[in-house]
Amino acid sequence: MIKISLPKGFKVSGMHSGMKKTKKDIGLIFSQSKCVAAGVFTQNKVKAAPVILTQQILKKNEGINAVIVNSANANCCTGKQGMIDAKKMVQITSDCLNVGMNNVCVCSTGIIGHKMDMEKIIAAIPQLVDTLSYKKEAVLDFARSILTTDKDVKIKTISVNICGKKVMIIGVCKGAGMVHPKMATMLAYILTDANIEQKALTKVLKETNEVSFNAISVDGDMSTNDTVILLANAQAGNELIKTGTKEYDEFKSGLNVVLQKLAQDIVEDGEGSTKIVTITVKGTKTKKDAEKATRVIANSQLVKTSLYGQDPNWGRIASSVGASMIAGLDPDKMEIILDGVTFYNGKRIDVPAKKKAKVYKNKYVDIVVDVKAGKEEYSMFTCDLTKRYVEINAHYTT
Amino acid sequence: MIKISLPKGFKVSGMHSGMKKTKKDIGLIFSQSKCVAAGVFTQNKVKAAPVILTQQILKKNEGINAVIVNSANANCCTGKQGMIDAKKMVQITSDCLNVGMNNVCVCSTGIIGHKMDMEKIIAAIPQLVDTLSYKKEAVLDFARSILTTDKDVKIKTISVNICGKKVMIIGVCKGAGMVHPKMATMLAYILTDANIEQKALTKVLKETNEVSFNAISVDGDMSTNDTVILLANAQAGNELIKTGTKEYDEFKSGLNVVLQKLAQDIVEDGEGSTKIVTITVKGTKTKKDAEKATRVIANSQLVKTSLYGQDPNWGRIASSVGASMIAGLDPDKMEIILDGVTFYNGKRIDVPAKKKAKVYKNKYVDIVVDVKAGKEEYSMFTCDLTKRYVEINAHYTT
């Protein structure tokens, strides 16, 4: 049972427009009072039209009232028509809500390179506006409307006490194809009734995103459509949160809980995955080195298949660390610990069969590599590579 | 039927020592007259002991008479004992052949982190020496002895006319796990009776390796054991081949044919693969950009699974190119051509169903991306990602 409640002043809706066969495929977020907003977007050079447009709108900094999101079609590689369609989505939404065009963000996820079915979208938007609600069922409708290959909705709420005022945060996201994180589309919407200044909001999203969504992704978020939007409408009535204060830290902890949970949900929903894996590389000279080595392990098909096979093949991990080309690596000093059991420590450890039999057997797996060359470390989440993943992705579309 | 004949003055052998259950697992190359030698090795920071030792031996530049190779055990992450064992293999081989320890190279491939079964190896080497032969069956024995997950031997011979003299080149290699090329171990032995100076030999191996084995690999050869060794024993009696001459170019063309064929054989034998894919990115500002984009496409699990599913999902290719972050990329100019059919040219092309049905259907697939930002290009070979790959690698070992 997911605990669901929207922060004050927010309403959402989600429905089936007809782009998908039967499932919900379009959703709306609305706050009557303008929100301070921050966003994190894909670094991919091929950006979908709605990504480019939303970045432009956020830059104008006129406050955000709404976000219109569709699944089923990414509106990417759609040329000039794609931008016309994205703008049309913003325009109709702003018209129906009676807010400005610079107060509405737009997101799309789904297949690349197909013209948007604007007829269905145009017909749906007024209905989305009519069904806006703060109720749990509406949140579930919205959460469902943004899904693609996800098995289930991903929602996390938390309340934080800021100087005696209860501040609510809710996060809703989609994303499942994280086995090869570079390519996965991830959308996340974080809504809060906190009263927080722009500078603090931008900073807190950047910082928490780094250790959550970015820690399940390679080289930043590299799909064409990845978007994280954080909206704060100040309805909680707390004193303005500024950077460098106790209140900032409190808000950040709360936000961190939400983002961490959603990031783990995405990994857990990794296409066909059977294992949730935390990979930590420690003892490196720099943080960057730790991250580099962690990402090479997390992206090794050979490591990922051995996790699926429940085979603690530490040699593939050693080889990945070597391939990451980090500074100061001495194989004769390195230690590799799988689910708490040391398999290699300068040399192979003869692990008793009984102990070995328990490694990689649980759903949650823990891989630690200690390079013993310094004091930095980095962790990330990933999942295994399974036959089911190949099945899902061999025939996804076209 | 593979055409097999050894260049003059070379003998080889291969046998079952007992490290593998029944298959051949140790082999020997021998030339009575000392060879000029060149090598290309893995860039991985975790290098197997035999790689380090062979690099040291080649540096001494005292000429090479023999190479001893075992499969079943990579002798990697084996600490000081690993180096002792590699040296022992060289020492016993040199003793049995009555040549110097600096005239013998050693290679290993197989599982990482296990102590070598030296008893079996020590017993096998004299038998390998006794069975050395220039005959076809011996070449097949040697080729079999170096295999791990390969489906079959990989051998290519060619003869080149250098100033009226017939020069022979044979290449024998192993390597199959090229679906994720960073991690695949590849061993290749190229033997020739050419008379060629050291400088020319080193240069010609570097140049031909770049467009063959390196074009099926990511970021150089990143397994712990990758080794390519080229030996020339001058028995053909041709005039000394030097760099910058017509003879150099002739020898290079011949060598290129051998290496290209072996590289393609490795891709064709990719674990569980059903497709052989040539990926070309052209129209980039720099060669490096072309290579970068090609490698991102070649390593995308999503592209590889769509190849397996025979689904011409060009959107995943577009997204990969964007993720490669190359300079001057404009999605509105880019063209994507799959098996000769343009699917995207600034915008999606509506390909007739009949035409589309033929794409990705043959064993040999051709992916071309034209970035239209410059004049450089790069090609590489890869294969698809299949359920069989996951099966093979989920339970390979330990």
HADDOCK unambig.tbl for C-alpha pairs under 7 A between the chains (distance, minus, plus):
assign (segid A and resid 44 and name CA) (segid B and resid 322 and name CA) 5.09 0.50 0.50
assign (segid A and resid 44 and name CA) (segid B and resid 323 and name CA) 4.77 0.50 0.50
assign (segid A and resid 44 and name CA) (segid B and resid 325 and name CA) 6.80 0.50 0.50
assign (segid A and resid 45 and name CA) (segid B and resid 322 and name CA) 4.42 0.50 0.50
assign (segid A and resid 45 and name CA) (segid B and resid 323 and name CA) 6.38 0.50 0.50
assign (segid A and resid 45 and name CA) (segid B and resid 325 and name CA) 6.02 0.50 0.50
assign (segid A and resid 46 and name CA) (segid B and resid 319 and name CA) 6.29 0.50 0.50
assign (segid A and resid 46 and name CA) (segid B and resid 322 and name CA) 4.63 0.50 0.50
assign (segid A and resid 46 and name CA) (segid B and resid 331 and name CA) 6.04 0.50 0.50
assign (segid A and resid 77 and name CA) (segid B and resid 331 and name CA) 6.65 0.50 0.50
assign (segid A and resid 77 and name CA) (segid B and resid 347 and name CA) 6.10 0.50 0.50
assign (segid A and resid 78 and name CA) (segid B and resid 347 and name CA) 5.64 0.50 0.50
assign (segid A and resid 78 and name CA) (segid B and resid 348 and name CA) 6.93 0.50 0.50
assign (segid A and resid 79 and name CA) (segid B and resid 332 and name CA) 5.99 0.50 0.50
assign (segid A and resid 79 and name CA) (segid B and resid 346 and name CA) 6.54 0.50 0.50
assign (segid A and resid 79 and name CA) (segid B and resid 347 and name CA) 5.68 0.50 0.50
assign (segid A and resid 112 and name CA) (segid B and resid 315 and name CA) 5.08 0.50 0.50
assign (segid A and resid 113 and name CA) (segid B and resid 315 and name CA) 6.34 0.50 0.50
assign (segid A and resid 113 and name CA) (segid B and resid 348 and name CA) 5.62 0.50 0.50
assign (segid A and resid 114 and name CA) (segid B and resid 348 and name CA) 6.96 0.50 0.50
assign (segid A and resid 180 and name CA) (segid B and resid 301 and name CA) 6.38 0.50 0.50
assign (segid A and resid 222 and name CA) (segid B and resid 323 and name CA) 5.55 0.50 0.50
assign (segid A and resid 223 and name CA) (segid B and resid 319 and name CA) 6.49 0.50 0.50
assign (segid A and resid 224 and name CA) (segid B and resid 319 and name CA) 6.14 0.50 0.50
assign (segid A and resid 301 and name CA) (segid B and resid 180 and name CA) 6.33 0.50 0.50
assign (segid A and resid 302 and name CA) (segid B and resid 393 and name CA) 6.43 0.50 0.50
assign (segid A and resid 305 and name CA) (segid B and resid 390 and name CA) 5.84 0.50 0.50
assign (segid A and resid 305 and name CA) (segid B and resid 393 and name CA) 5.79 0.50 0.50
assign (segid A and resid 305 and name CA) (segid B and resid 394 and name CA) 4.59 0.50 0.50
assign (segid A and resid 306 and name CA) (segid B and resid 393 and name CA) 6.45 0.50 0.50
assign (segid A and resid 306 and name CA) (segid B and resid 394 and name CA) 4.47 0.50 0.50
assign (segid A and resid 306 and name CA) (segid B and resid 395 and name CA) 6.53 0.50 0.50
assign (segid A and resid 308 and name CA) (segid B and resid 394 and name CA) 6.00 0.50 0.50
assign (segid A and resid 309 and name CA) (segid B and resid 394 and name CA) 4.14 0.50 0.50
assign (segid A and resid 309 and name CA) (segid B and resid 395 and name CA) 5.42 0.50 0.50
assign (segid A and resid 311 and name CA) (segid B and resid 395 and name CA) 6.35 0.50 0.50
assign (segid A and resid 311 and name CA) (segid B and resid 398 and name CA) 6.95 0.50 0.50
assign (segid A and resid 313 and name CA) (segid B and resid 398 and name CA) 6.15 0.50 0.50
assign (segid A and resid 315 and name CA) (segid B and resid 112 and name CA) 5.07 0.50 0.50
assign (segid A and resid 315 and name CA) (segid B and resid 113 and name CA) 6.31 0.50 0.50
assign (segid A and resid 319 and name CA) (segid B and resid 46 and name CA) 6.28 0.50 0.50
assign (segid A and resid 319 and name CA) (segid B and resid 223 and name CA) 6.47 0.50 0.50
assign (segid A and resid 319 and name CA) (segid B and resid 224 and name CA) 6.14 0.50 0.50
assign (segid A and resid 322 and name CA) (segid B and resid 44 and name CA) 5.09 0.50 0.50
assign (segid A and resid 322 and name CA) (segid B and resid 45 and name CA) 4.40 0.50 0.50
assign (segid A and resid 322 and name CA) (segid B and resid 46 and name CA) 4.61 0.50 0.50
assign (segid A and resid 323 and name CA) (segid B and resid 44 and name CA) 4.76 0.50 0.50
assign (segid A and resid 323 and name CA) (segid B and resid 45 and name CA) 6.36 0.50 0.50
assign (segid A and resid 323 and name CA) (segid B and resid 222 and name CA) 5.51 0.50 0.50
assign (segid A and resid 325 and name CA) (segid B and resid 44 and name CA) 6.81 0.50 0.50
assign (segid A and resid 325 and name CA) (segid B and resid 45 and name CA) 6.01 0.50 0.50
assign (segid A and resid 331 and name CA) (segid B and resid 46 and name CA) 6.05 0.50 0.50
assign (segid A and resid 331 and name CA) (segid B and resid 77 and name CA) 6.62 0.50 0.50
assign (segid A and resid 332 and name CA) (segid B and resid 79 and name CA) 5.93 0.50 0.50
assign (segid A and resid 346 and name CA) (segid B and resid 79 and name CA) 6.51 0.50 0.50
assign (segid A and resid 347 and name CA) (segid B and resid 77 and name CA) 6.13 0.50 0.50
assign (segid A and resid 347 and name CA) (segid B and resid 78 and name CA) 5.63 0.50 0.50
assign (segid A and resid 347 and name CA) (segid B and resid 79 and name CA) 5.67 0.50 0.50
assign (segid A and resid 348 and name CA) (segid B and resid 78 and name CA) 6.92 0.50 0.50
assign (segid A and resid 348 and name CA) (segid B and resid 113 and name CA) 5.64 0.50 0.50
assign (segid A and resid 348 and name CA) (segid B and resid 114 and name CA) 6.93 0.50 0.50
assign (segid A and resid 386 and name CA) (segid B and resid 390 and name CA) 6.28 0.50 0.50
assign (segid A and resid 387 and name CA) (segid B and resid 387 and name CA) 4.84 0.50 0.50
assign (segid A and resid 387 and name CA) (segid B and resid 390 and name CA) 5.95 0.50 0.50
assign (segid A and resid 390 and name CA) (segid B and resid 305 and name CA) 5.84 0.50 0.50
assign (segid A and resid 390 and name CA) (segid B and resid 386 and name CA) 6.29 0.50 0.50
assign (segid A and resid 390 and name CA) (segid B and resid 387 and name CA) 5.96 0.50 0.50
assign (segid A and resid 393 and name CA) (segid B and resid 302 and name CA) 6.43 0.50 0.50
assign (segid A and resid 393 and name CA) (segid B and resid 305 and name CA) 5.82 0.50 0.50
assign (segid A and resid 393 and name CA) (segid B and resid 306 and name CA) 6.48 0.50 0.50
assign (segid A and resid 394 and name CA) (segid B and resid 305 and name CA) 4.59 0.50 0.50
assign (segid A and resid 394 and name CA) (segid B and resid 306 and name CA) 4.46 0.50 0.50
assign (segid A and resid 394 and name CA) (segid B and resid 308 and name CA) 6.03 0.50 0.50
assign (segid A and resid 394 and name CA) (segid B and resid 309 and name CA) 4.18 0.50 0.50
assign (segid A and resid 395 and name CA) (segid B and resid 306 and name CA) 6.51 0.50 0.50
assign (segid A and resid 395 and name CA) (segid B and resid 309 and name CA) 5.47 0.50 0.50
assign (segid A and resid 395 and name CA) (segid B and resid 311 and name CA) 6.35 0.50 0.50
assign (segid A and resid 397 and name CA) (segid B and resid 313 and name CA) 6.99 0.50 0.50
assign (segid A and resid 398 and name CA) (segid B and resid 311 and name CA) 6.92 0.50 0.50
assign (segid A and resid 398 and name CA) (segid B and resid 313 and name CA) 6.10 0.50 0.50
